[in-house]
Amino acid sequence: MSSHLKIFRCCTSSSSGNYELPQVEVNTAGLNFEATKQRIKTMFNKVHLSVSSYDTAWVAMVPSPNSANGPFFPECVNWLLDNQLHDGSWGWGPTDMHPLLTKDALSSTLACILALKQWSVGEEQINKGLHFIESNIASATDEEQPSPVGFDIIFPAMIESAMSLNMNFPQGGSTLKALFHRRDFELKRGHGSNSKGWKAYIAYISEGIGKSQDWKMVMKYQRKNGSLFNSPSATASAFTHSKNAGCIDYLRVLIKKFGNAVPTVYPLDHYARLSMVSTLDSLGIDRHFREEIRTVLDETYRCWLQGNEDVFSDAATCAMAFRLLRVNGYDVSADRLNQFSDYKFFDSLGGYLRDTDAALELFRASEVIIHPDESVLENQNYWTRNFLKQELSNNLTQPHSINKYIGLEVDDALKFPSYATVGRLSSRRAITSYNTNSTRILKSSYRCLNIGNEDFLKLAVEDFNMCQSIHREELEYLSRWVTESRFDKLKFARQNLANCYFSAAGTLFPPELSDARISWTKNAVLVTVVDDFFDIEVSEEELINLIQLVEKWDVNPRTESCSENVEIIFSAMKSLVSETGINAFARQERSVTNHVIENWLDLLKAMLKEAKWLINKTAPTMEEYMENAYVSFGMGPVVLSNLYLVGPKLSEDAVRSSEYYHLNRLLSTVGRLLNDVQGFKKEAAEGKLTAVTLAMIHGNGSVTEEEVINSMKRIITSKRRELRRLVSQDKDSEVPRACKDVFWNMSRFSHLFYERHDGFTRHDVMKTVNELIKEPIILSELQSRKWVVESRLDKLKFARQNLALCYFPAAGIIFTPELSDARRSCTKNAVLATVVDDLFDVGGSEEWDVNPTANSCSENVEIIFSAIKSIVGETGINAFARQDRSGTNHVIEIWLDLLKAMLKEAEWVINKSVPTMEDYMDNAYVSFGMGPIILSTLSELAAIFQKEAAVGKLNAATLAVIHGNGSVSEEEVINETKSIITSKRRELQN
């Protein structure tokens, strides 16, 4: 079962010297960019895994082989004595900080109590733990709370054990009856099914079955490292009942590695490191860790070849290893994934638990098909897609899922196949939905910083914004280039700069690839212009004139061109080819100009052939059409010019090789067919040929439009997979991998662009360009927005969505980088104060140490109180680190004062009573939520009093009018209020 987280300078030169991109220098030292990178690099060396009080308790219960009256691991017992939390629970965080982990805390606490009771130690800790359980037992049956794996069976079993030890455990009650009923029902249902998945599940939660367990059956699941499912608690229970030597060897290894406590799952190293590689890639920052990633992949490949159990026993790890190895050029067979076919998966522990993480990794792996006979992956794609769709639908009804972001990941994976995504777009989506909270739940909650980490997000945001600032400069420069090239004078030509630059910046985004992006965009713009030139009804003389000029090349455009259109196009082409030649020579140390000219000439001749077919109204054979169409699609000059600028040396033999020919032909064929399938109706209306219309013509009525389109889609799929195989294949390859990636990235862009129902609209393009070029990602705002969702404040329909307004003063006043915690705290408290204000406005216990879910009278109250408890706890922790004293009680007092003041105002409105001005102001400065500072209160009231009065609310201005009995006007009241504001502001300044 899977474990359920420099300074750059860029410029482009021009042969004429007219098109000089302003140098852009981004110094990221002030943002600790390099420091963040180094911290992440060190994480490759060690998997940071939290310990589990639950599993440690079960290891602590293992009796010594020498004496049943003593523990085998006394150090674990001592750890339990030393690590009880202030609220009486055990776990890695108090429940006031993690209100959705109450079931986990109950389970962990009871296990620790049983361990201490078994060895007759820690009476004080036992009593505190029992008090915690008694105060929170109602949460054990709360369907809204996430449950640890096996909770409904293990927790009742531990309750029975506690009762048998004559502990002062709360007897009877509806909660206990419900727990035992639920346990009995699940056991009856499971034994009735007797499925392989159920047997694996029962073996995994063996500690909850005890003496009645079939230990012979359980030991069939023992792994080579001696464990059961890499679970310390299950392994400890198995040793207690079976005395298996492998079990105790596994536990000894754990204690030696982790000290006095153990994690809830071990080992996790392969999964954690592969997750790092996958995450860094999805966030768009993998290029900063190429050496570390290569080391991980080399080690994973060695394990793959050796059949390592840690890789192949877990579906998520195996699928992730397969995907990452294959896309990075390692030779791995999909046959190893056959063990996770649909029926085999559902016969496993992960399948029984409906492990969405594992299914998602299997789905991602199934998309990396590169051979024509990989039915294993075809079938895997089918069942995982259906499973994930179902789970996504179910997830919408589970608002308290501990990993809220899995739904976002699944939705993104289903909407955007890996072959139809653009790097920078998918990176932005990944950044905005990235979950820095690495909390996951097996039999207890745990965290692994290699899986979910704040540094990953921080580096990704800084990197995205750094690249974006460079991209913005480039687009401004390219806009000037379009004007200077006089393309705006060509009325027939599409203004396509934004789309062309999007395809370049979306895939070739690193700062050092500026020349490549500029070249890509310019060539793409020029190809579009030339395509439009051949599409319009110009004379054949002009078309031939342009081709002749390119054939001669060293001629004067002004004197040799037969029209202004030809002169503008040929001048731009000469300038661009010359610029490409100069930039390429600096990298390749040889002249490539003639080869670039050849590509342009091939393109023009192919376009002329299509134009003649149209003029003469002839229908070529499908073979003739495709032989010409892959050239006329226009990728030749765009890709070739770019390849010389992306970095590696590209020899003449490489660009003349059959490998290069096939890469180019596959890319262009896929692009052409995607374009034809998407736009054949529009093209047909204009009398133009496409592969679809030709197939219909030559079919003589024997094939339908649908049949033709489906046939074309099958060809596209086949060619795409063949292209991916060539790109990922390193053996005997003449074309460098960085160059081959350009072909694959362009194919991904083509799929994204054309596979939409009606293609990209102008609105789509501009929205995308704005996201990539103009809209930076603000880390603090992003974190606050995620907090709003995690706190479920977005579910309060009455509450204003006021995050941006709350963040604005925080970022405007507390703006220095080191004050990030202060900005976040300010924003969160402001958002929450707004929500509370709205609650009291819609008419929505002073006792603090209560469980929100069990003691709240409505979901609204539970959400708000949970958020207050969480933010007060967070504030207390952060403040203690700076103040060396606890400020929690004072923060609670402030919130309590605010709530009471808001309640008093609500009672005035409900009872339609009018307080005196003195009573109102004495309460108002508190209810405003800003403490004793009255300035902002009066300013706000003076500006909005008419709106408040219209809905029956009180404010200082309306009160002054009321108590004036008609002797003062509205204008006089506002002026008087402003005078008070001025007075208080001056008093505050002094």
Secondary structure, DSSP 8 states (H G I E B T S, - for coil): ------EEEE----SSS------EEEE-GGGTHHHHHHHHHHHTT---B---HHHHHHHHT-B-SS-TTSBS-HHHHHHHHH---TTS--SSS-TTT-GGGHHHHHHHHHHHHHHHHHTT--HHHHHHHHHHHHHHGGGGG-TTS---TTHHHHHHHHHHHHHHTT------HHHHHHHHHHHHHHHHHHHHH--HHHHHHHHHTGGGTGGGS-HHHHGGGB-TTS-BTTBHHHHHHHHHHH--HHHHHHHHHHHHHHSS---SS---HHHHHHHHHHHHHHTT-GGGGHHHHHHHHHHHHHHHHHT-HHHHSSHHHHHHHHHHHHHTT----GGGGGGGSHHHHHTSHHHHTT-HHHHHHHHHHHT---STT-HHHHHHHHHHHHHHHHHHHHHTT-TT-S-THHHHHHHHHHHS-GGG--HHHHHHHHHHH------EESSSEE-BTTTS-HHHHHHHHHHHHHHHHHHHHHHHHHHHHHHHTTGGG-TTS---HHHHHHHHHTTS-SGGGHHHHHHHHHHHHHHHHHHHHHHS---HHHHHHHHHHHHH-SS-HHHH-SSHHHHHHHHHHHHHHHHHHHHHHHHHSS--HHHHHHHHHHHHHHHHHHHHHHHHT----HHHHHHHHHHHTSHHHHHHHHHTTSSS---HHHHTSHHHHHHHHHHHHHHHHHHHHHHHHHHHHTT---HHHHHHHHHTTSS-HHHHHHHHHHHHHHHHHHHHHHHH--TT--S-HHHHHHHHHHHHHHHHHHSSTT---HHHHHHHHIIIII----HHHHHHHHHHHHTTGGG-TTS---HHHHHHHHHHHS-SGGGHHHHHHHHHHHHHHHHHHHHHHTT-----SS-HHHH-SSHHHHHHHHHHHHHHHHHHHHHHHHHSS--HHHHHHHHHHHHHHHHHHHHHHHHT----HHHHHHHHHHHTTSTT--HHHHHHHHHHHHHHHHTT---HHHHHHHHHTTSS-HHHHHHHHHHHHHHHHHHHH-
